[in-house]
Amino acid sequence: MITTNLAIYLAIGAIGVGYLAFIVAPACSSYSRPWEKAAAAFLTLFILAGLMVTGAAIGGALVWSYDRWG
């Protein structure tokens, strides 16, 4: 159980670092005014939500169809 929790926490940390480094930082560096940077950071949440929904859909499809392929 401890190993599972550690793996989940590490995965969440890796996702957070990747999101900040590859999505938020480039979006915020494109603008100079603080309100534009804040708006860009807010709008990247839609990208994060889209990636999470896509990943959940792919994972759900794999779990749902595992008995046919596994």
N, CA, C and O atoms as a Tripos MOL2 file, in Angstrom:
@<TRIPOS>MOLECULE
protein
  280   279    70     0     0
PROTEIN
NO_CHARGES

@<TRIPOS>ATOM
      1 N           0.8250   -1.1920    0.0000 N.3       1 MET1
      2 CA          0.0000    0.0000    0.0000 C.3       1 MET1
      3 C           0.8670    1.2530    0.0000 C.2       1 MET1
      4 O           0.5490    2.2280   -0.6820 O.2       1 MET1
      5 N           1.9380    1.2340    0.7450 N.am      2 ILE2
      6 CA          2.8270    2.3940    0.7730 C.3       2 ILE2
      7 C           3.4750    2.5950   -0.5890 C.2       2 ILE2
      8 O           3.6490    3.7280   -1.0360 O.2       2 ILE2
      9 N           3.8330    1.4950   -1.2500 N.am      3 THR3
     10 CA          4.4500    1.5890   -2.5700 C.3       3 THR3
     11 C           3.4630    2.1630   -3.5900 C.2       3 THR3
     12 O           3.8390    2.9640   -4.4460 O.2       3 THR3
     13 N           2.2080    1.7480   -3.4900 N.am      4 THR4
     14 CA          1.1930    2.2630   -4.4010 C.3       4 THR4
     15 C           0.9940    3.7570   -4.2010 C.2       4 THR4
     16 O           0.9350    4.5150   -5.1700 O.2       4 THR4
     17 N           0.8920    4.1760   -2.9620 N.am      5 ASN5
     18 CA          0.7240    5.6030   -2.6750 C.3       5 ASN5
     19 C           1.9210    6.4080   -3.1570 C.2       5 ASN5
     20 O           1.7590    7.4980   -3.7070 O.2       5 ASN5
     21 N           3.1140    5.8790   -2.9530 N.am      6 LEU6
     22 CA          4.3200    6.5710   -3.4050 C.3       6 LEU6
     23 C           4.3280    6.7090   -4.9230 C.2       6 LEU6
     24 O           4.6940    7.7620   -5.4460 O.2       6 LEU6
     25 N           3.9290    5.6600   -5.6340 N.am      7 ALA7
     26 CA          3.8840    5.7220   -7.0980 C.3       7 ALA7
     27 C           2.8560    6.7500   -7.5640 C.2       7 ALA7
     28 O           3.0990    7.4830   -8.5220 O.2       7 ALA7
     29 N           1.7200    6.8040   -6.8940 N.am      8 ILE8
     30 CA          0.6840    7.7770   -7.2680 C.3       8 ILE8
     31 C           1.1760    9.1930   -7.0190 C.2       8 ILE8
     32 O           0.9900   10.0700   -7.8620 O.2       8 ILE8
     33 N           1.8050    9.4280   -5.8690 N.am      9 TYR9
     34 CA          2.3190   10.7680   -5.5580 C.3       9 TYR9
     35 C           3.4130   11.1940   -6.5280 C.2       9 TYR9
     36 O           3.4650   12.3540   -6.9360 O.2       9 TYR9
     37 N           4.2780   10.2710   -6.8940 N.am     10 LEU10
     38 CA          5.3290   10.5980   -7.8650 C.3      10 LEU10
     39 C           4.7440   10.8970   -9.2400 C.2      10 LEU10
     40 O           5.2170   11.7980   -9.9330 O.2      10 LEU10
     41 N           3.7240   10.1510   -9.6370 N.am     11 ALA11
     42 CA          3.0760   10.4110  -10.9280 C.3      11 ALA11
     43 C           2.3940   11.7770  -10.9190 C.2      11 ALA11
     44 O           2.4840   12.5170  -11.8990 O.2      11 ALA11
     45 N           1.7150   12.1160   -9.8270 N.am     12 ILE12
     46 CA          1.0690   13.4280   -9.7300 C.3      12 ILE12
     47 C           2.1130   14.5360   -9.7740 C.2      12 ILE12
     48 O           1.8990   15.5630  -10.4180 O.2      12 ILE12
     49 N           3.2310   14.3390   -9.1030 N.am     13 GLY13
     50 CA          4.3060   15.3300   -9.1390 C.3      13 GLY13
     51 C           4.8950   15.4910  -10.5260 C.2      13 GLY13
     52 O           5.1700   16.6090  -10.9620 O.2      13 GLY13
     53 N           5.0900   14.3790  -11.2240 N.am     14 ALA14
     54 CA          5.6330   14.4470  -12.5860 C.3      14 ALA14
     55 C           4.6640   15.1530  -13.5280 C.2      14 ALA14
     56 O           5.0810   15.9260  -14.3900 O.2      14 ALA14
     57 N           3.3740   14.8880  -13.3630 N.am     15 ILE15
     58 CA          2.3680   15.5690  -14.1830 C.3      15 ILE15
     59 C           2.3740   17.0640  -13.8890 C.2      15 ILE15
     60 O           2.2990   17.8790  -14.8080 O.2      15 ILE15
     61 N           2.4620   17.4240  -12.6190 N.am     16 GLY16
     62 CA          2.4840   18.8430  -12.2480 C.3      16 GLY16
     63 C           3.6980   19.5690  -12.7890 C.2      16 GLY16
     64 O           3.5850   20.6820  -13.3030 O.2      16 GLY16
     65 N           4.8510   18.9470  -12.6770 N.am     17 VAL17
     66 CA          6.0780   19.5710  -13.1930 C.3      17 VAL17
     67 C           6.0190   19.6980  -14.7110 C.2      17 VAL17
     68 O           6.3910   20.7340  -15.2620 O.2      17 VAL17
     69 N           5.5570   18.6590  -15.3840 N.am     18 GLY18
     70 CA          5.4400   18.7230  -16.8400 C.3      18 GLY18
     71 C           4.4380   19.7750  -17.2920 C.2      18 GLY18
     72 O           4.6760   20.4930  -18.2640 O.2      18 GLY18
     73 N           3.3270   19.8620  -16.5890 N.am     19 TYR19
     74 CA          2.3170   20.8790  -16.9160 C.3      19 TYR19
     75 C           2.8840   22.2840  -16.7550 C.2      19 TYR19
     76 O           2.6910   23.1430  -17.6150 O.2      19 TYR19
     77 N           3.5780   22.5090  -15.6580 N.am     20 LEU20
     78 CA          4.1470   23.8430  -15.4310 C.3      20 LEU20
     79 C           5.2580   24.1670  -16.4190 C.2      20 LEU20
     80 O           5.3400   25.2880  -16.9210 O.2      20 LEU20
     81 N           6.1120   23.1860  -16.6990 N.am     21 ALA21
     82 CA          7.2710   23.4410  -17.5590 C.3      21 ALA21
     83 C           6.9170   23.5300  -19.0360 C.2      21 ALA21
     84 O           7.4730   24.3550  -19.7600 O.2      21 ALA21
     85 N           5.9870   22.6800  -19.4890 N.am     22 PHE22
     86 CA          5.7390   22.5870  -20.9190 C.3      22 PHE22
     87 C           4.4840   23.3060  -21.3980 C.2      22 PHE22
     88 O           4.3220   23.5230  -22.5990 O.2      22 PHE22
     89 N           3.5980   23.6780  -20.4860 N.am     23 ILE23
     90 CA          2.3650   24.3420  -20.9040 C.3      23 ILE23
     91 C           2.2580   25.7450  -20.3060 C.2      23 ILE23
     92 O           2.0530   26.7120  -21.0400 O.2      23 ILE23
     93 N           2.3920   25.8690  -18.9860 N.am     24 VAL24
     94 CA          2.1860   27.1780  -18.3360 C.3      24 VAL24
     95 C           3.3370   28.1390  -18.6270 C.2      24 VAL24
     96 O           3.0970   29.3000  -18.9580 O.2      24 VAL24
     97 N           4.5740   27.6770  -18.5090 N.am     25 ALA25
     98 CA          5.7160   28.5740  -18.6990 C.3      25 ALA25
     99 C           5.7590   29.1870  -20.1010 C.2      25 ALA25
    100 O           5.9360   30.3990  -20.2150 O.2      25 ALA25
    101 N           5.6050   28.4040  -21.1690 N.am     26 PRO26
    102 CA          5.5970   29.0400  -22.4930 C.3      26 PRO26
    103 C           4.4130   29.9810  -22.6990 C.2      26 PRO26
    104 O           4.5440   31.0170  -23.3510 O.2      26 PRO26
    105 N           3.2570   29.6180  -22.1440 N.am     27 ALA27
    106 CA          2.0860   30.4870  -22.3080 C.3      27 ALA27
    107 C           2.2970   31.8160  -21.5930 C.2      27 ALA27
    108 O           1.9500   32.8680  -22.1300 O.2      27 ALA27
    109 N           2.8610   31.7820  -20.3920 N.am     28 CYS28
    110 CA          3.0640   33.0170  -19.6330 C.3      28 CYS28
    111 C           4.2150   33.8520  -20.1810 C.2      28 CYS28
    112 O           4.1940   35.0780  -20.0720 O.2      28 CYS28
    113 N           5.2140   33.2090  -20.7650 N.am     29 SER29
    114 CA          6.3430   33.9790  -21.2840 C.3      29 SER29
    115 C           5.9970   34.6920  -22.5910 C.2      29 SER29
    116 O           6.7710   35.5250  -23.0630 O.2      29 SER29
    117 N           4.8600   34.3770  -23.1690 N.am     30 SER30
    118 CA          4.4520   35.0230  -24.4140 C.3      30 SER30
    119 C           3.8890   36.4240  -24.1910 C.2      30 SER30
    120 O           3.7460   37.1900  -25.1430 O.2      30 SER30
    121 N           3.5720   36.7620  -22.9520 N.am     31 TYR31
    122 CA          2.9340   38.0380  -22.6530 C.3      31 TYR31
    123 C           3.7620   38.8150  -21.6430 C.2      31 TYR31
    124 O           4.5670   38.2410  -20.9100 O.2      31 TYR31
    125 N           3.5520   40.1490  -21.6100 N.am     32 SER32
    126 CA          4.3480   40.9770  -20.7050 C.3      32 SER32
    127 C           3.5260   41.5450  -19.5540 C.2      32 SER32
    128 O           4.0590   41.7390  -18.4610 O.2      32 SER32
    129 N           2.2560   41.8110  -19.7700 N.am     33 ARG33
    130 CA          1.4420   42.3880  -18.7080 C.3      33 ARG33
    131 C           0.9890   41.2980  -17.7300 C.2      33 ARG33
    132 O           0.7100   40.1690  -18.1330 O.2      33 ARG33
    133 N           0.9210   41.6490  -16.4520 N.am     34 PRO34
    134 CA          0.5450   40.6330  -15.4520 C.3      34 PRO34
    135 C          -0.8410   40.0280  -15.6770 C.2      34 PRO34
    136 O          -1.0340   38.8290  -15.4710 O.2      34 PRO34
    137 N          -1.8000   40.8450  -16.0950 N.am     35 TRP35
    138 CA         -3.1400   40.2940  -16.2850 C.3      35 TRP35
    139 C          -3.1860   39.3610  -17.4920 C.2      35 TRP35
    140 O          -3.9720   38.4140  -17.5090 O.2      35 TRP35
    141 N          -2.3490   39.6170  -18.5050 N.am     36 GLU36
    142 CA         -2.2820   38.7190  -19.6530 C.3      36 GLU36
    143 C          -1.6570   37.3800  -19.2610 C.2      36 GLU36
    144 O          -2.0960   36.3220  -19.7130 O.2      36 GLU36
    145 N          -0.6190   37.4420  -18.4080 N.am     37 LYS37
    146 CA          0.0080   36.2150  -17.9250 C.3      37 LYS37
    147 C          -0.9680   35.3990  -17.0910 C.2      37 LYS37
    148 O          -1.0220   34.1750  -17.2020 O.2      37 LYS37
    149 N          -1.7450   36.0910  -16.2490 N.am     38 ALA38
    150 CA         -2.7330   35.3920  -15.4260 C.3      38 ALA38
    151 C          -3.8140   34.7630  -16.3010 C.2      38 ALA38
    152 O          -4.2430   33.6380  -16.0440 O.2      38 ALA38
    153 N          -4.2530   35.4740  -17.3220 N.am     39 ALA39
    154 CA         -5.2640   34.9320  -18.2300 C.3      39 ALA39
    155 C          -4.7100   33.7270  -18.9990 C.2      39 ALA39
    156 O          -5.4120   32.7340  -19.1900 O.2      39 ALA39
    157 N          -3.4650   33.8170  -19.4340 N.am     40 ALA40
    158 CA         -2.8580   32.6980  -20.1480 C.3      40 ALA40
    159 C          -2.7240   31.4850  -19.2360 C.2      40 ALA40
    160 O          -2.9740   30.3570  -19.6600 O.2      40 ALA40
    161 N          -2.3320   31.7110  -17.9930 N.am     41 ALA41
    162 CA         -2.2180   30.6030  -17.0410 C.3      41 ALA41
    163 C          -3.5830   29.9840  -16.7710 C.2      41 ALA41
    164 O          -3.6990   28.7640  -16.6580 O.2      41 ALA41
    165 N          -4.6200   30.8160  -16.6670 N.am     42 PHE42
    166 CA         -5.9650   30.3010  -16.4500 C.3      42 PHE42
    167 C          -6.4410   29.4870  -17.6470 C.2      42 PHE42
    168 O          -7.0450   28.4270  -17.4760 O.2      42 PHE42
    169 N          -6.1790   29.9650  -18.8380 N.am     43 LEU43
    170 CA         -6.6430   29.2700  -20.0350 C.3      43 LEU43
    171 C          -5.9230   27.9430  -20.2520 C.2      43 LEU43
    172 O          -6.4570   27.0530  -20.9130 O.2      43 LEU43
    173 N          -4.7150   27.8010  -19.7030 N.am     44 THR44
    174 CA         -4.0340   26.5110  -19.8300 C.3      44 THR44
    175 C          -4.7280   25.4290  -19.0140 C.2      44 THR44
    176 O          -4.4880   24.2430  -19.2420 O.2      44 THR44
    177 N          -5.5800   25.8090  -18.0740 N.am     45 LEU45
    178 CA         -6.3390   24.7980  -17.3300 C.3      45 LEU45
    179 C          -7.2680   24.0200  -18.2510 C.2      45 LEU45
    180 O          -7.5580   22.8520  -17.9920 O.2      45 LEU45
    181 N          -7.7420   24.6520  -19.3290 N.am     46 PHE46
    182 CA         -8.5700   23.9490  -20.2960 C.3      46 PHE46
    183 C          -7.7510   22.9040  -21.0490 C.2      46 PHE46
    184 O          -8.2580   21.8290  -21.3710 O.2      46 PHE46
    185 N          -6.5010   23.2120  -21.3250 N.am     47 ILE47
    186 CA         -5.6230   22.2320  -21.9580 C.3      47 ILE47
    187 C          -5.4040   21.0570  -21.0200 C.2      47 ILE47
    188 O          -5.4720   19.9010  -21.4380 O.2      47 ILE47
    189 N          -5.1380   21.3550  -19.7410 N.am     48 LEU48
    190 CA         -4.9380   20.2920  -18.7560 C.3      48 LEU48
    191 C          -6.1850   19.4330  -18.6290 C.2      48 LEU48
    192 O          -6.0880   18.2070  -18.5810 O.2      48 LEU48
    193 N          -7.3480   20.0540  -18.5750 N.am     49 ALA49
    194 CA         -8.6000   19.2920  -18.4670 C.3      49 ALA49
    195 C          -8.8040   18.4130  -19.6970 C.2      49 ALA49
    196 O          -9.2210   17.2610  -19.5740 O.2      49 ALA49
    197 N          -8.5180   18.9420  -20.8650 N.am     50 GLY50
    198 CA         -8.6500   18.1570  -22.0870 C.3      50 GLY50
    199 C          -7.7170   16.9620  -22.1120 C.2      50 GLY50
    200 O          -8.1120   15.8730  -22.5280 O.2      50 GLY50
    201 N          -6.4870   17.1550  -21.6710 N.am     51 LEU51
    202 CA         -5.5410   16.0460  -21.6240 C.3      51 LEU51
    203 C          -5.9740   14.9920  -20.6090 C.2      51 LEU51
    204 O          -5.8260   13.7950  -20.8520 O.2      51 LEU51
    205 N          -6.5090   15.4380  -19.4730 N.am     52 MET52
    206 CA         -6.9630   14.4930  -18.4550 C.3      52 MET52
    207 C          -8.1800   13.7040  -18.9360 C.2      52 MET52
    208 O          -8.2630   12.4980  -18.7050 O.2      52 MET52
    209 N          -9.1160   14.3680  -19.5970 N.am     53 VAL53
    210 CA        -10.3000   13.6730  -20.1130 C.3      53 VAL53
    211 C          -9.9000   12.6810  -21.1950 C.2      53 VAL53
    212 O         -10.4220   11.5670  -21.2380 O.2      53 VAL53
    213 N          -8.9840   13.0710  -22.0650 N.am     54 THR54
    214 CA         -8.5230   12.1630  -23.1130 C.3      54 THR54
    215 C          -7.8220   10.9470  -22.5200 C.2      54 THR54
    216 O          -8.0580    9.8180  -22.9510 O.2      54 THR54
    217 N          -6.9700   11.1740  -21.5430 N.am     55 GLY55
    218 CA         -6.2880   10.0550  -20.8830 C.3      55 GLY55
    219 C          -7.2500    9.1440  -20.1540 C.2      55 GLY55
    220 O          -7.1000    7.9230  -20.1910 O.2      55 GLY55
    221 N          -8.2390    9.7240  -19.4890 N.am     56 ALA56
    222 CA         -9.2380    8.9090  -18.7890 C.3      56 ALA56
    223 C         -10.0750    8.1060  -19.7820 C.2      56 ALA56
    224 O         -10.4180    6.9550  -19.5130 O.2      56 ALA56
    225 N         -10.4020    8.7000  -20.9170 N.am     57 ALA57
    226 CA        -11.1820    7.9860  -21.9240 C.3      57 ALA57
    227 C         -10.3850    6.8250  -22.5150 C.2      57 ALA57
    228 O         -10.9280    5.7380  -22.7120 O.2      57 ALA57
    229 N          -9.1200    7.0430  -22.7930 N.am     58 ILE58
    230 CA         -8.2830    5.9660  -23.3280 C.3      58 ILE58
    231 C          -8.1170    4.8610  -22.2900 C.2      58 ILE58
    232 O          -8.2190    3.6780  -22.6130 O.2      58 ILE58
    233 N          -7.8610    5.2500  -21.0470 N.am     59 GLY59
    234 CA         -7.7350    4.2630  -19.9730 C.3      59 GLY59
    235 C          -9.0190    3.4950  -19.7580 C.2      59 GLY59
    236 O          -8.9910    2.2780  -19.5770 O.2      59 GLY59
    237 N         -10.1490    4.1910  -19.7760 N.am     60 GLY60
    238 CA        -11.4330    3.5130  -19.6300 C.3      60 GLY60
    239 C         -11.7110    2.5540  -20.7660 C.2      60 GLY60
    240 O         -12.2430    1.4650  -20.5520 O.2      60 GLY60
    241 N         -11.3500    2.9570  -21.9830 N.am     61 ALA61
    242 CA        -11.5470    2.0730  -23.1360 C.3      61 ALA61
    243 C         -10.6710    0.8280  -23.0220 C.2      61 ALA61
    244 O         -11.1010   -0.2670  -23.3840 O.2      61 ALA61
    245 N          -9.4560    0.9870  -22.5250 N.am     62 LEU62
    246 CA         -8.5810   -0.1700  -22.3510 C.3      62 LEU62
    247 C          -9.1200   -1.1140  -21.2830 C.2      62 LEU62
    248 O          -9.1030   -2.3310  -21.4690 O.2      62 LEU62
    249 N          -9.5950   -0.5710  -20.1740 N.am     63 VAL63
    250 CA        -10.1470   -1.4090  -19.1130 C.3      63 VAL63
    251 C         -11.4180   -2.0940  -19.5840 C.2      63 VAL63
    252 O         -11.6330   -3.2710  -19.2940 O.2      63 VAL63
    253 N         -12.2560   -1.3740  -20.3000 N.am     64 TRP64
    254 CA        -13.5340   -1.9260  -20.7540 C.3      64 TRP64
    255 C         -13.3350   -3.0490  -21.7700 C.2      64 TRP64
    256 O         -14.0860   -4.0240  -21.7700 O.2      64 TRP64
    257 N         -12.3300   -2.9170  -22.6330 N.am     65 SER65
    258 CA        -12.1240   -3.9120  -23.6820 C.3      65 SER65
    259 C         -10.9970   -4.8910  -23.3610 C.2      65 SER65
    260 O         -10.5590   -5.6290  -24.2430 O.2      65 SER65
    261 N         -10.5230   -4.9110  -22.1280 N.am     66 TYR66
    262 CA         -9.3820   -5.7700  -21.7850 C.3      66 TYR66
    263 C          -9.7200   -7.2480  -21.9200 C.2      66 TYR66
    264 O          -8.8610   -8.0380  -22.3110 O.2      66 TYR66
    265 N         -10.9450   -7.6380  -21.6060 N.am     67 ASP67
    266 CA        -11.2910   -9.0560  -21.6750 C.3      67 ASP67
    267 C         -11.3020   -9.5880  -23.1100 C.2      67 ASP67
    268 O         -11.1550  -10.7930  -23.3180 O.2      67 ASP67
    269 N         -11.4710   -8.7230  -24.0870 N.am     68 ARG68
    270 CA        -11.4270   -9.1670  -25.4710 C.3      68 ARG68
    271 C         -10.0030   -9.3400  -25.9770 C.2      68 ARG68
    272 O          -9.7440  -10.2180  -26.8000 O.2      68 ARG68
    273 N          -9.0830   -8.5220  -25.5010 N.am     69 TRP69
    274 CA         -7.7260   -8.5090  -26.0360 C.3      69 TRP69
    275 C          -6.7110   -9.1870  -25.1130 C.2      69 TRP69
    276 O          -5.6680   -9.6430  -25.5820 O.2      69 TRP69
    277 N          -6.9950   -9.2600  -23.8240 N.am     70 GLY70
    278 CA         -6.0260   -9.7780  -22.8470 C.3      70 GLY70
    279 C          -6.0130  -11.2680  -22.7040 C.2      70 GLY70
    280 O          -5.2390  -11.8050  -21.9120 O.2      70 GLY70
@<TRIPOS>BOND
     1     1     2 1
     2     2     3 1
     3     3     4 2
     4     3     5 am
     5     5     6 1
     6     6     7 1
     7     7     8 2
     8     7     9 am
     9     9    10 1
    10    10    11 1
    11    11    12 2
    12    11    13 am
    13    13    14 1
    14    14    15 1
    15    15    16 2
    16    15    17 am
    17    17    18 1
    18    18    19 1
    19    19    20 2
    20    19    21 am
    21    21    22 1
    22    22    23 1
    23    23    24 2
    24    23    25 am
    25    25    26 1
    26    26    27 1
    27    27    28 2
    28    27    29 am
    29    29    30 1
    30    30    31 1
    31    31    32 2
    32    31    33 am
    33    33    34 1
    34    34    35 1
    35    35    36 2
    36    35    37 am
    37    37    38 1
    38    38    39 1
    39    39    40 2
    40    39    41 am
    41    41    42 1
    42    42    43 1
    43    43    44 2
    44    43    45 am
    45    45    46 1
    46    46    47 1
    47    47    48 2
    48    47    49 am
    49    49    50 1
    50    50    51 1
    51    51    52 2
    52    51    53 am
    53    53    54 1
    54    54    55 1
    55    55    56 2
    56    55    57 am
    57    57    58 1
    58    58    59 1
    59    59    60 2
    60    59    61 am
    61    61    62 1
    62    62    63 1
    63    63    64 2
    64    63    65 am
    65    65    66 1
    66    66    67 1
    67    67    68 2
    68    67    69 am
    69    69    70 1
    70    70    71 1
    71    71    72 2
    72    71    73 am
    73    73    74 1
    74    74    75 1
    75    75    76 2
    76    75    77 am
    77    77    78 1
    78    78    79 1
    79    79    80 2
    80    79    81 am
    81    81    82 1
    82    82    83 1
    83    83    84 2
    84    83    85 am
    85    85    86 1
    86    86    87 1
    87    87    88 2
    88    87    89 am
    89    89    90 1
    90    90    91 1
    91    91    92 2
    92    91    93 am
    93    93    94 1
    94    94    95 1
    95    95    96 2
    96    95    97 am
    97    97    98 1
    98    98    99 1
    99    99   100 2
   100    99   101 am
   101   101   102 1
   102   102   103 1
   103   103   104 2
   104   103   105 am
   105   105   106 1
   106   106   107 1
   107   107   108 2
   108   107   109 am
   109   109   110 1
   110   110   111 1
   111   111   112 2
   112   111   113 am
   113   113   114 1
   114   114   115 1
   115   115   116 2
   116   115   117 am
   117   117   118 1
   118   118   119 1
   119   119   120 2
   120   119   121 am
   121   121   122 1
   122   122   123 1
   123   123   124 2
   124   123   125 am
   125   125   126 1
   126   126   127 1
   127   127   128 2
   128   127   129 am
   129   129   130 1
   130   130   131 1
   131   131   132 2
   132   131   133 am
   133   133   134 1
   134   134   135 1
   135   135   136 2
   136   135   137 am
   137   137   138 1
   138   138   139 1
   139   139   140 2
   140   139   141 am
   141   141   142 1
   142   142   143 1
   143   143   144 2
   144   143   145 am
   145   145   146 1
   146   146   147 1
   147   147   148 2
   148   147   149 am
   149   149   150 1
   150   150   151 1
   151   151   152 2
   152   151   153 am
   153   153   154 1
   154   154   155 1
   155   155   156 2
   156   155   157 am
   157   157   158 1
   158   158   159 1
   159   159   160 2
   160   159   161 am
   161   161   162 1
   162   162   163 1
   163   163   164 2
   164   163   165 am
   165   165   166 1
   166   166   167 1
   167   167   168 2
   168   167   169 am
   169   169   170 1
   170   170   171 1
   171   171   172 2
   172   171   173 am
   173   173   174 1
   174   174   175 1
   175   175   176 2
   176   175   177 am
   177   177   178 1
   178   178   179 1
   179   179   180 2
   180   179   181 am
   181   181   182 1
   182   182   183 1
   183   183   184 2
   184   183   185 am
   185   185   186 1
   186   186   187 1
   187   187   188 2
   188   187   189 am
   189   189   190 1
   190   190   191 1
   191   191   192 2
   192   191   193 am
   193   193   194 1
   194   194   195 1
   195   195   196 2
   196   195   197 am
   197   197   198 1
   198   198   199 1
   199   199   200 2
   200   199   201 am
   201   201   202 1
   202   202   203 1
   203   203   204 2
   204   203   205 am
   205   205   206 1
   206   206   207 1
   207   207   208 2
   208   207   209 am
   209   209   210 1
   210   210   211 1
   211   211   212 2
   212   211   213 am
   213   213   214 1
   214   214   215 1
   215   215   216 2
   216   215   217 am
   217   217   218 1
   218   218   219 1
   219   219   220 2
   220   219   221 am
   221   221   222 1
   222   222   223 1
   223   223   224 2
   224   223   225 am
   225   225   226 1
   226   226   227 1
   227   227   228 2
   228   227   229 am
   229   229   230 1
   230   230   231 1
   231   231   232 2
   232   231   233 am
   233   233   234 1
   234   234   235 1
   235   235   236 2
   236   235   237 am
   237   237   238 1
   238   238   239 1
   239   239   240 2
   240   239   241 am
   241   241   242 1
   242   242   243 1
   243   243   244 2
   244   243   245 am
   245   245   246 1
   246   246   247 1
   247   247   248 2
   248   247   249 am
   249   249   250 1
   250   250   251 1
   251   251   252 2
   252   251   253 am
   253   253   254 1
   254   254   255 1
   255   255   256 2
   256   255   257 am
   257   257   258 1
   258   258   259 1
   259   259   260 2
   260   259   261 am
   261   261   262 1
   262   262   263 1
   263   263   264 2
   264   263   265 am
   265   265   266 1
   266   266   267 1
   267   267   268 2
   268   267   269 am
   269   269   270 1
   270   270   271 1
   271   271   272 2
   272   271   273 am
   273   273   274 1
   274   274   275 1
   275   275   276 2
   276   275   277 am
   277   277   278 1
   278   278   279 1
   279   279   280 2
@<TRIPOS>SUBSTRUCTURE
     1 MET1         2 RESIDUE 1 A MET
     2 ILE2         6 RESIDUE 1 A ILE
     3 THR3        10 RESIDUE 1 A THR
     4 THR4        14 RESIDUE 1 A THR
     5 ASN5        18 RESIDUE 1 A ASN
     6 LEU6        22 RESIDUE 1 A LEU
     7 ALA7        26 RESIDUE 1 A ALA
     8 ILE8        30 RESIDUE 1 A ILE
     9 TYR9        34 RESIDUE 1 A TYR
    10 LEU10       38 RESIDUE 1 A LEU
    11 ALA11       42 RESIDUE 1 A ALA
    12 ILE12       46 RESIDUE 1 A ILE
    13 GLY13       50 RESIDUE 1 A GLY
    14 ALA14       54 RESIDUE 1 A ALA
    15 ILE15       58 RESIDUE 1 A ILE
    16 GLY16       62 RESIDUE 1 A GLY
    17 VAL17       66 RESIDUE 1 A VAL
    18 GLY18       70 RESIDUE 1 A GLY
    19 TYR19       74 RESIDUE 1 A TYR
    20 LEU20       78 RESIDUE 1 A LEU
    21 ALA21       82 RESIDUE 1 A ALA
    22 PHE22       86 RESIDUE 1 A PHE
    23 ILE23       90 RESIDUE 1 A ILE
    24 VAL24       94 RESIDUE 1 A VAL
    25 ALA25       98 RESIDUE 1 A ALA
    26 PRO26      102 RESIDUE 1 A PRO
    27 ALA27      106 RESIDUE 1 A ALA
    28 CYS28      110 RESIDUE 1 A CYS
    29 SER29      114 RESIDUE 1 A SER
    30 SER30      118 RESIDUE 1 A SER
    31 TYR31      122 RESIDUE 1 A TYR
    32 SER32      126 RESIDUE 1 A SER
    33 ARG33      130 RESIDUE 1 A ARG
    34 PRO34      134 RESIDUE 1 A PRO
    35 TRP35      138 RESIDUE 1 A TRP
    36 GLU36      142 RESIDUE 1 A GLU
    37 LYS37      146 RESIDUE 1 A LYS
    38 ALA38      150 RESIDUE 1 A ALA
    39 ALA39      154 RESIDUE 1 A ALA
    40 ALA40      158 RESIDUE 1 A ALA
    41 ALA41      162 RESIDUE 1 A ALA
    42 PHE42      166 RESIDUE 1 A PHE
    43 LEU43      170 RESIDUE 1 A LEU
    44 THR44      174 RESIDUE 1 A THR
    45 LEU45      178 RESIDUE 1 A LEU
    46 PHE46      182 RESIDUE 1 A PHE
    47 ILE47      186 RESIDUE 1 A ILE
    48 LEU48      190 RESIDUE 1 A LEU
    49 ALA49      194 RESIDUE 1 A ALA
    50 GLY50      198 RESIDUE 1 A GLY
    51 LEU51      202 RESIDUE 1 A LEU
    52 MET52      206 RESIDUE 1 A MET
    53 VAL53      210 RESIDUE 1 A VAL
    54 THR54      214 RESIDUE 1 A THR
    55 GLY55      218 RESIDUE 1 A GLY
    56 ALA56      222 RESIDUE 1 A ALA
    57 ALA57      226 RESIDUE 1 A ALA
    58 ILE58      230 RESIDUE 1 A ILE
    59 GLY59      234 RESIDUE 1 A GLY
    60 GLY60      238 RESIDUE 1 A GLY
    61 ALA61      242 RESIDUE 1 A ALA
    62 LEU62      246 RESIDUE 1 A LEU
    63 VAL63      250 RESIDUE 1 A VAL
    64 TRP64      254 RESIDUE 1 A TRP
    65 SER65      258 RESIDUE 1 A SER
    66 TYR66      262 RESIDUE 1 A TYR
    67 ASP67      266 RESIDUE 1 A ASP
    68 ARG68      270 RESIDUE 1 A ARG
    69 TRP69      274 RESIDUE 1 A TRP
    70 GLY70      278 RESIDUE 1 A GLY
